[in-house]
Amino acid sequence: MTVKPVLAIHSGNTQANPMTACSHHHHPSHGLEGAPLSNALETAQVRCVQRNERMTPPRRRVLELLLQTGGPMKAYDLIAKFGENGAAAKPPTVYRALEFLSRQGFAHRIESLNAYMACRFGEETHTAAFLICGCCGETQEIEGVAPSNLNAAAKAAGYTLTDVTVEARGLCGPCASA
């Protein structure tokens, strides 16, 4: 199984869904800013050069927004925040950037949230795994479980896996204790 290399950054936080919002204290943002943000963007640039890929300005901007947010972002939120001066991007620009960032291992798509999140792991290969709080929406990428059993089962069924993402729902510590 080929697993994509990824970029080292952070765990994340997303805005609570108003339909499931808790009435207790929520988590501060885990997004990057300043030197850590610049370092993460430079690391992504270097990896693109090493792979003979281009980190175009739109790709860089989408990655920057994901890193700054520190949690899952829906594509239309990225579109709305794309322009430095408040101007929205055209949807194909953002979707192409997200596809590139996902393919390069700089971002993951969280299917159940229909959102994207910057990858928090370094040069290790891994199975993407996310813990999603059903109360406040806190989403954290964790070290995934080894996919060997899944890979063996897929092989027995005649499949070849190319990507595995695990999404688990529960309550984060603060919500569980509230």
Backbone as numpy.savetxt, mean C-alpha at the origin, in Angstrom:
# Nx Ny Nz CAx CAy CAz Cx Cy Cz
7.47 -19.68 -7.20 6.62 -18.51 -7.20 7.51 -17.27 -7.20
7.23 -16.32 -8.06 7.96 -15.08 -8.08 7.23 -14.07 -7.22
7.92 -13.50 -6.26 7.32 -12.48 -5.40 8.09 -11.20 -5.63
7.37 -10.11 -5.77 7.96 -8.83 -6.13 8.79 -8.23 -5.00
9.93 -7.56 -5.33 10.66 -6.81 -4.32 9.85 -5.56 -3.94
10.11 -5.05 -2.74 9.28 -3.95 -2.24 10.10 -2.85 -1.59
9.46 -1.78 -1.19 10.09 -0.59 -0.66 9.86 -0.45 0.84
10.90 -0.13 1.60 10.77 -0.01 3.06 10.15 1.32 3.43
9.05 1.27 4.21 8.51 2.51 4.74 7.80 2.33 6.07
6.51 2.11 6.16 5.75 2.33 7.37 4.51 1.45 7.45
3.84 1.53 8.58 2.49 0.98 8.69 1.53 2.14 8.50
0.26 1.84 8.29 -0.61 2.94 7.89 -1.85 3.14 8.70
-2.52 4.22 8.37 -3.77 4.59 9.00 -4.66 5.17 7.93
-5.91 4.87 7.98 -6.85 5.44 7.03 -7.97 6.13 7.81
-8.68 7.00 7.17 -9.81 7.65 7.79 -10.86 6.60 8.13
-11.51 6.75 9.25 -12.56 5.81 9.61 -13.72 5.95 8.63
-14.34 4.84 8.31 -15.52 4.84 7.48 -16.66 5.39 8.34
-17.38 6.43 7.88 -18.45 6.99 8.70 -19.50 5.95 9.08
-19.66 4.91 8.29 -20.65 3.88 8.58 -20.18 2.98 9.73
-18.85 2.91 9.98 -18.34 2.05 11.04 -17.49 2.83 12.04
-17.59 4.14 12.02 -16.73 4.97 12.85 -16.94 4.70 14.34
-15.83 4.65 15.06 -15.86 4.46 16.51 -16.00 5.82 17.19
-16.43 5.81 18.42 -16.57 7.06 19.15 -15.37 7.32 20.07
-14.35 6.47 20.02 -13.17 6.64 20.88 -12.00 7.19 20.08
-10.89 7.45 20.75 -9.70 8.03 20.14 -9.15 7.14 19.03
-8.79 7.77 17.93 -8.19 7.04 16.82 -6.72 7.33 16.70
-6.08 6.61 15.85 -4.64 6.62 15.70 -4.13 7.85 14.95
-2.94 8.32 15.30 -2.34 9.40 14.52 -1.87 8.84 13.18
-1.66 9.70 12.21 -1.17 9.28 10.90 0.24 8.71 11.02
0.52 7.69 10.23 1.85 7.11 10.17 2.54 7.48 8.87
2.07 8.51 8.21 2.64 8.92 6.93 4.01 9.53 7.09
4.72 9.57 5.97 6.07 10.14 5.96 6.03 11.60 5.54
7.01 12.34 6.05 7.19 13.74 5.64 8.66 14.08 5.80
9.08 15.19 5.23 10.45 15.65 5.37 11.48 14.68 4.83
12.58 14.51 5.58 13.70 13.66 5.14 13.29 12.20 4.93
12.48 11.58 5.81 12.08 10.19 5.55 11.31 10.04 4.23
10.46 11.01 3.92 9.72 10.98 2.66 10.68 11.10 1.49
11.59 12.06 1.55 12.58 12.25 0.49 13.44 11.00 0.31
13.84 10.39 1.41 14.66 9.17 1.34 13.90 8.02 0.68
12.62 7.84 1.03 11.82 6.77 0.45 11.63 6.99 -1.06
11.41 8.23 -1.46 11.25 8.53 -2.88 12.56 8.31 -3.63
13.67 8.69 -3.02 14.99 8.47 -3.65 15.30 6.99 -3.76
14.95 6.21 -2.74 15.15 4.76 -2.79 14.36 4.15 -3.95
13.12 4.60 -4.12 12.30 4.10 -5.22 12.92 4.48 -6.56
13.44 5.71 -6.66 14.09 6.16 -7.89 15.29 5.28 -8.22
16.12 5.01 -7.23 17.32 4.18 -7.43 16.91 2.78 -7.88
15.90 2.21 -7.26 15.45 0.87 -7.65 14.92 0.84 -9.07
14.24 1.90 -9.47 13.76 1.97 -10.85 14.93 2.00 -11.82
15.94 2.79 -11.54 17.13 2.86 -12.40 17.79 1.49 -12.48
17.92 0.80 -11.34 18.53 -0.53 -11.32 17.75 -1.54 -12.15
16.46 -1.33 -12.29 15.59 -2.25 -13.04 15.35 -1.78 -14.48
16.02 -0.69 -14.86 15.80 -0.08 -16.18 14.36 0.35 -16.37
13.77 0.88 -15.32 12.41 1.43 -15.36 12.50 2.93 -15.12
11.45 3.65 -15.47 11.43 5.11 -15.28 10.44 5.50 -14.19
10.93 6.30 -13.25 10.05 6.87 -12.24 9.64 8.25 -12.77
8.58 8.27 -13.56 8.12 9.50 -14.17 7.53 10.43 -13.11
7.40 11.72 -13.41 6.80 12.63 -12.42 5.41 12.18 -11.93
4.50 11.70 -12.79 3.21 11.24 -12.24 3.35 10.02 -11.32
4.23 9.10 -11.66 4.44 7.93 -10.80 5.01 8.36 -9.45
5.97 9.28 -9.51 6.58 9.78 -8.28 5.54 10.50 -7.41
4.66 11.28 -8.03 3.66 12.03 -7.28 2.66 11.08 -6.59
2.24 10.03 -7.30 1.31 9.07 -6.70 1.99 8.35 -5.54
3.24 7.94 -5.72 3.97 7.30 -4.62 4.13 8.27 -3.45
4.43 9.52 -3.73 4.56 10.53 -2.68 3.26 10.65 -1.88
2.13 10.70 -2.56 0.84 10.80 -1.87 0.57 9.58 -1.00
0.88 8.39 -1.52 0.70 7.17 -0.72 1.58 7.17 0.52
2.83 7.59 0.34 3.76 7.65 1.47 3.33 8.68 2.51
2.85 9.83 2.05 2.42 10.89 2.97 1.18 10.49 3.75
0.28 9.76 3.11 -0.97 9.37 3.74 -0.75 8.35 4.85
0.14 7.40 4.60 0.43 6.39 5.61 -0.65 5.35 5.77
-1.54 5.25 4.83 -2.60 4.25 4.89 -3.20 4.08 3.52
-4.24 3.28 3.42 -4.87 3.05 2.12 -5.51 4.31 1.56
-5.39 4.47 0.26 -6.04 5.58 -0.44 -6.76 5.03 -1.66
-7.97 5.49 -1.86 -8.71 5.12 -3.05 -8.17 5.93 -4.23
-8.30 5.36 -5.41 -7.77 6.01 -6.62 -8.37 7.41 -6.80
-9.65 7.57 -6.53 -10.25 8.89 -6.75 -9.79 9.92 -5.72
-9.37 9.49 -4.54 -8.76 10.41 -3.59 -7.39 10.84 -4.09
-6.66 9.90 -4.69 -5.35 10.25 -5.29 -5.54 11.21 -6.45
-6.55 10.98 -7.26 -6.83 11.86 -8.40 -7.11 13.27 -7.90
-7.91 13.39 -6.85 -8.28 14.70 -6.31 -7.09 15.45 -5.71
-6.15 14.72 -5.10 -5.01 15.35 -4.42 -3.77 15.45 -5.29
-3.84 14.96 -6.50 -2.66 14.82 -7.35 -1.93 16.14 -7.62
-2.65 17.16 -8.03 -2.02 18.42 -8.41 -1.46 19.16 -7.22
-0.21 19.63 -7.34 0.43 20.41 -6.27 -0.40 21.66 -5.96
-1.04 22.22 -6.98 -1.82 23.44 -6.80 -3.31 23.15 -6.61
-3.64 21.92 -6.29 -5.03 21.55 -6.05 -5.77 21.05 -7.27
-5.13 21.05 -8.43 -5.79 20.57 -9.64 -5.81 19.04 -9.64
-6.95 18.49 -10.01 -7.08 17.03 -10.07 -6.33 16.50 -11.30
-5.92 15.25 -11.21 -5.28 14.57 -12.34 -6.36 13.93 -13.19
-6.00 13.55 -14.38 -6.90 12.75 -15.21 -6.82 11.31 -14.69
-7.95 10.63 -14.56 -7.93 9.27 -14.00 -6.93 8.31 -14.64
-6.77 8.28 -15.98 -5.80 7.33 -16.53 -4.37 7.57 -16.04
-4.02 8.80 -15.76 -2.67 9.12 -15.26 -2.42 8.41 -13.93
-3.38 8.52 -13.03 -3.23 7.92 -11.70 -3.32 6.40 -11.78
-4.25 5.88 -12.56 -4.38 4.42 -12.68 -3.13 3.79 -13.29
-2.55 4.43 -14.30 -1.31 3.90 -14.88 -0.18 3.94 -13.86
-0.11 5.02 -13.08 0.93 5.12 -12.04 0.73 4.04 -10.99
-0.49 3.80 -10.56 -0.76 2.77 -9.56 -0.40 1.38 -10.08
-0.69 1.13 -11.34 -0.35 -0.17 -11.93 1.17 -0.36 -11.93
1.91 0.68 -12.31 3.37 0.62 -12.32 3.91 0.41 -10.90
3.44 1.20 -9.94 3.93 1.10 -8.56 3.62 -0.28 -7.97
2.47 -0.83 -8.30 2.12 -2.18 -7.83 3.04 -3.22 -8.46
3.24 -3.10 -9.76 4.09 -4.05 -10.49 5.53 -4.02 -9.97
6.01 -2.85 -9.57 7.37 -2.70 -9.07 7.49 -3.05 -7.59
6.38 -3.28 -6.91 6.41 -3.63 -5.50 6.48 -2.43 -4.57
6.20 -1.24 -5.08 6.22 -0.04 -4.24 4.87 0.21 -3.58
3.82 -0.44 -4.06 2.47 -0.27 -3.52 1.72 -1.59 -3.66
0.69 -1.74 -2.83 -0.18 -2.92 -2.88 -1.62 -2.44 -3.06
-2.39 -3.25 -3.75 -3.83 -3.01 -3.85 -4.49 -3.83 -2.76
-5.30 -3.18 -1.96 -6.07 -3.87 -0.92 -7.47 -4.04 -1.49
-7.74 -5.23 -1.98 -8.97 -5.51 -2.73 -10.23 -5.17 -1.94
-10.29 -5.59 -0.68 -11.53 -5.41 0.09 -11.84 -3.94 0.36
-10.84 -3.08 0.32 -11.04 -1.65 0.52 -11.10 -0.89 -0.80
-10.78 -1.59 -1.89 -10.67 -0.96 -3.20 -9.75 0.26 -3.10
-8.58 0.03 -2.49 -7.63 1.11 -2.22 -6.21 0.60 -2.40
-5.27 1.52 -2.39 -3.85 1.22 -2.53 -3.10 1.74 -1.32
-2.00 1.05 -1.00 -1.18 1.45 0.14 0.28 1.24 -0.23
1.13 2.19 0.15 2.56 2.03 -0.09 3.06 0.84 0.69
3.97 0.07 0.09 4.51 -1.11 0.75 5.48 -0.69 1.85
5.45 -1.39 2.98 6.30 -1.01 4.11 7.56 -1.85 4.24
7.75 -2.87 3.42 8.92 -3.74 3.57 10.05 -3.35 2.64
11.25 -3.74 3.01 12.46 -3.41 2.26 12.68 -4.33 1.09
13.92 -4.64 0.82 14.29 -5.41 -0.34 13.93 -6.88 -0.24
13.36 -7.30 0.89 12.93 -8.68 1.05 11.78 -8.95 0.08
11.63 -10.21 -0.30 10.42 -10.58 -1.02 9.45 -11.06 0.04
8.18 -10.89 -0.21 7.20 -11.26 0.80 5.83 -11.44 0.19
4.98 -12.10 0.96 3.56 -12.18 0.65 2.93 -11.00 1.38
2.25 -10.15 0.65 1.62 -8.99 1.28 0.51 -9.46 2.20
0.51 -8.97 3.43 -0.53 -9.31 4.40 -0.94 -8.05 5.15
-2.25 -7.85 5.28 -2.76 -6.64 5.91 -3.72 -6.97 7.03
-3.61 -6.23 8.13 -4.56 -6.29 9.23 -5.42 -5.04 9.09
-6.73 -5.21 9.02 -7.64 -4.10 8.80 -8.62 -4.03 9.96
-8.63 -2.90 10.68 -9.56 -2.73 11.80 -10.95 -2.43 11.24
-11.91 -3.24 11.64 -13.28 -3.05 11.18 -13.98 -1.89 11.85
-13.37 -1.31 12.88 -13.98 -0.20 13.60 -13.48 1.14 13.08
-12.17 1.37 13.16 -11.62 2.68 12.79 -10.96 2.71 11.42
-10.74 1.56 10.82 -10.12 1.53 9.49 -8.61 1.46 9.50
-7.96 1.46 10.67 -6.50 1.33 10.74 -6.10 0.12 9.89
-5.14 0.31 9.04 -4.66 -0.76 8.18 -3.16 -0.84 8.31
-2.67 -2.02 8.60 -1.24 -2.20 8.82 -0.75 -3.38 7.99
0.34 -3.17 7.27 0.96 -4.27 6.56 1.87 -5.01 7.53
1.77 -6.33 7.53 2.60 -7.15 8.40 3.38 -8.15 7.56
4.35 -8.77 8.18 5.10 -9.84 7.51 4.12 -10.95 7.20
4.01 -11.32 5.94 3.06 -12.34 5.52 3.52 -13.74 5.88
2.58 -14.63 5.91 2.90 -16.03 6.17 3.53 -16.63 4.92
4.38 -17.62 5.13 5.02 -18.29 4.00 3.95 -18.95 3.14
3.97 -18.69 1.85 2.92 -19.23 0.99 3.17 -20.66 0.52
4.08 -21.39 1.17 4.43 -22.72 0.68 3.23 -23.66 0.59
2.35 -23.68 1.61 1.17 -24.55 1.56 0.23 -24.12 0.45
0.03 -22.83 0.31 -0.82 -22.31 -0.74 -0.24 -22.62 -2.11
1.07 -22.45 -2.23 1.75 -22.71 -3.49 1.62 -24.19 -3.86
1.79 -25.08 -2.89 1.65 -26.52 -3.14 0.22 -26.86 -3.55
-0.76 -26.29 -2.87 -2.16 -26.55 -3.20 -2.49 -26.03 -4.60
-1.97 -24.86 -4.93 -2.21 -24.29 -6.26 -1.57 -25.17 -7.33
-0.35 -25.62 -7.07 0.36 -26.48 -8.02 -0.42 -27.78 -8.23
-0.94 -28.36 -7.15 -1.72 -29.59 -7.25 -2.99 -29.38 -8.08
-3.51 -28.17 -8.05 -4.72 -27.84 -8.82 -4.39 -27.37 -10.23
-3.10 -27.36 -10.57 -2.70 -26.96 -11.91 -2.47 -25.47 -12.09
-2.38 -24.74 -11.00 -2.17 -23.29 -11.06 -0.71 -22.94 -10.75
-0.27 -21.83 -11.30 1.02 -21.25 -10.93 0.72 -19.87 -10.36
1.03 -19.67 -9.08 0.76 -18.39 -8.43 1.79 -17.35 -8.85
1.33 -16.14 -9.06 2.23 -15.03 -9.37 2.20 -13.96 -8.30
1.14 -13.95 -7.48 1.01 -12.92 -6.45 0.03 -13.42 -5.40
0.33 -13.15 -4.12 -0.56 -13.52 -3.03 -0.68 -12.33 -2.09
-1.91 -11.97 -1.74 -2.16 -10.91 -0.77 -3.16 -11.44 0.25
-2.86 -11.26 1.53 -3.73 -11.70 2.61 -4.33 -10.46 3.26
-5.65 -10.46 3.45 -6.34 -9.37 4.12 -7.11 -9.96 5.30
-6.77 -9.53 6.51 -7.46 -10.03 7.70 -8.15 -8.87 8.41
-9.38 -9.10 8.84 -10.15 -8.07 9.55 -10.29 -8.43 11.02
-10.30 -7.41 11.83 -10.48 -7.57 13.27 -10.55 -6.21 13.90
-10.09 -6.10 15.14 -10.05 -4.82 15.85 -8.62 -4.53 16.25
-8.15 -3.32 16.01 -6.82 -2.90 16.46 -6.83 -2.80 17.99
-5.68 -2.67 18.59 -5.58 -2.60 20.06 -6.47 -1.54 20.69
-6.39 -0.27 20.26 -7.22 0.76 20.87 -8.71 0.50 20.72
-9.14 -0.01 19.57 -10.57 -0.27 19.36 -11.01 -1.48 20.18
-10.17 -2.50 20.28 -10.51 -3.69 21.05 -10.65 -3.37 22.53
-9.87 -2.40 23.01 -9.90 -2.07 24.43 -10.85 -0.93 24.76
-11.50 -0.38 23.75 -12.43 0.75 23.99 -13.77 0.27 24.51
